[in-house]
Amino acid sequence: QSKPEEKEKERKQRDCFARPNDELTYGLGWNLVHDESKQLRYVYHTGGAVGAISCLLIVPDETRCAPESPSGLVVAVLCNSQDAAEIVKLSLNISKIFLDEN
């Protein structure tokens, strides 16, 4: 492929995972959560093993974000438990403390 065609293909692939749409709520292992206006609100990934669970939650700051230097908030929670039902909620509550969304 020529350089312009390659760049267009790369852009389309990137947009597929970066731009919200009605069908996409899971991308490359990440849960994508959008607000009512289809803007990306936060992404998270959970995991676990015997006796432990984890959640990595990222809240991008779209107002200050530039592709070369993204900004936002990252919350990582590691827990000695196997009850994963509440770990995303806990991660969100922690993010609200730092984002002043109480």
C-alpha positions, 0 to 999 in steps of 0.5 A: 500500500502507498503511504497515504493509504497506510496512514488512512488505514491506521487512522481508521483502526485508531478511530475504531477504538478511540471514538464512541459508537452505539455498538462498541462498549468493549475494546481490546480488553477494556470496558468503555463507558460513555456519557449521554452525548457519546463522549468517553467518560472512563475506561476500566479493566478488571482481573483476578487470580486465586485470592486477589482481584484488581481494577485499573480505571482511567478517566481521561481529561479531554479538555487538556488532552493532546495526543502527544501528552494525554492527561487525566486520572488513573486509579489502580485497586488491588484487593485480597479478595475474590468478590469482584462485584464491588471493585469497579464501584470502589474504583469509581468512588475513589476517582470521584474523590480526586475529581471533586464529584462527591 
